[in-house]
Structure formats: structure tokens, C-alpha cells
Amino acid sequence: MSDIAVPFPGILRTLKIAVMIGAPNDGSNYWSISVATAAKSVTLFTTAALAAGGWRTKTVTNLVVPITEAADIIMYLYATKVGSPGALYWSGPAVLLE
């Protein structure tokens, strides 16, 4: 788990995170990454479609997540193994607020 501070109020529209996954990383062995604030779920995505062995950017767009209270300003990233994927490294994330 890691966390980032987000200014408020605003609407979260886009989240980008750079990830590197060691082999294997495929439809049976991947990471499930959930993003949440203390008050609400933001998004969930997997690394299943990303190639292993290099840095890749995962972009989640079309979000409509209100950031309206103090409980929303810290976002948490949780990574869960599905199968036996390679090691996961991440950088970021970057967020776009309106």
C-alpha cells in the first residue's frame, strides 16, 4: 500500500500510474490494483493486458469521483496477486482533477 495527497474540492477525472511487472504477467498471473480514499472506492484495474519486463503506463480515464472532504485527500493503492505474477514496481500515480 502507498498513499498520495490530493487537493480538494474537485472531481477526479484521470489516474495514471507507471508499473513494471516481472515475468510472468498474463491472463492467469497478474496484479489487481485498487485505488481508494478513506471514504470511497475510486477504481480497480489489472496488469493482465500489460507486457512484463518494462515500465508501462496504465491510464484510467472517464472517472467521475468527487473529492469533497478531508477523507478524500489521501488515496490508497492496494495490490493483490492473482495467480503467481512476477514482482510489481510502481511509480506515481498522477491524477487529473477538475
C-alpha positions, 0 to 999 in steps of 0.5 A: 500500500502507498498513499498520495495527497490530493487537493480538494474540492474537485472531481477526479477525472484521470489516474495514471500510474507507471508499473513494471511487472516481472515475468510472468504477467498474463491472463492467469498471473497478474496484479489487481490494483485498487485505488481508494480514499478513506471514504470511497472506492475510486477504481480497480484495474489489472496488469493482465493486458500489460507486457512484463519486463518494462515500465508501462503506463496504465491510464484510467480515464472517464472517472467521475469521483468527487473529492469533497472532504478531508477523507478524500485527500489521501488515496490508497493503492492496494495490490493483490496477486492473482495467480503467481505474477512476477514482482510489481514496481510502481511509480506515481500515480498522477491524477487529473482533477477538475 
